[in-house]
Amino acid sequence: MTITAFTLDDLKKALFSAAGADEGIDMAGDILDRSFTELGYDSLALLETAALISREHGIALEDDAVTAVTTPRELIALITSA
């Protein structure tokens, strides 16, 4: 299955659901090119988020590919190409 319309809002919901959110980080603005580290998410949080997205959308995301991305833009591109 290919996801063609996975948005930043979809990613934010998945991140919050799987890994929570740091109250000191403003997630309301344009965060597409901010690093996940800057946003308060480590590799474990990304793997948990990817697992949630995989279950909900029926796609396979390789752990190595997920941990290699550094920004929301890159993760969204990975998800839509899966």
C-alpha positions in Angstrom: 0.0 0.0 0.0 1.3 3.5 -0.9 0.3 6.5 1.2 0.0 9.5 -1.1 -1.4 12.0 1.3 0.4 11.7 4.6 0.7 15.2 6.0 2.7 17.0 8.7 -0.5 17.0 10.8 -0.7 13.2 10.4 2.9 12.9 11.5 2.4 15.2 14.5 -0.6 13.1 15.6 1.4 9.9 15.3 4.4 11.4 17.2 2.2 12.7 20.0 0.3 9.4 20.2 3.4 7.2 20.1 6.0 9.3 22.0 4.3 12.2 23.6 5.5 15.8 23.3 7.9 18.1 25.1 5.9 20.9 26.5 8.8 23.3 25.9 8.8 22.7 22.1 6.5 24.7 19.8 5.1 22.2 17.3 2.6 24.6 15.9 4.9 26.3 13.4 6.7 25.1 10.4 8.8 22.2 11.7 9.3 20.3 8.4 13.1 21.0 8.3 13.8 21.1 12.1 15.7 18.1 13.3 13.9 15.5 15.4 16.6 16.0 18.1 15.7 19.7 18.2 12.0 18.8 18.5 12.7 16.5 21.5 12.5 13.1 19.7 15.2 10.5 19.8 15.6 7.3 17.7 13.4 5.3 20.0 10.6 7.8 19.7 10.9 7.6 15.9 10.8 3.8 15.9 7.7 3.8 18.1 6.1 6.4 15.8 7.0 4.3 12.8 5.5 1.2 14.3 2.3 3.0 15.0 2.1 4.4 11.4 2.9 0.9 10.0 0.1 -0.6 12.0 -2.4 2.1 11.2 -1.6 2.3 7.5 -0.5 -1.3 6.7 2.9 -0.3 5.4 6.4 -1.6 6.2 9.0 0.9 7.4 12.5 -0.5 7.9 14.1 0.4 11.2 17.4 1.5 9.6 15.6 3.8 7.2 13.5 5.3 10.0 16.5 6.0 12.2 18.4 7.5 9.3 15.9 10.3 8.7 16.6 13.5 10.6 13.6 15.8 9.9 9.8 15.5 9.6 10.1 16.2 5.9 12.4 13.2 5.4 10.2 10.9 7.5 7.1 12.0 5.6 8.9 11.3 2.3 9.9 7.8 3.6 6.3 7.1 4.6 4.8 8.2 1.3 7.3 6.1 -0.6 6.8 2.9 1.5 
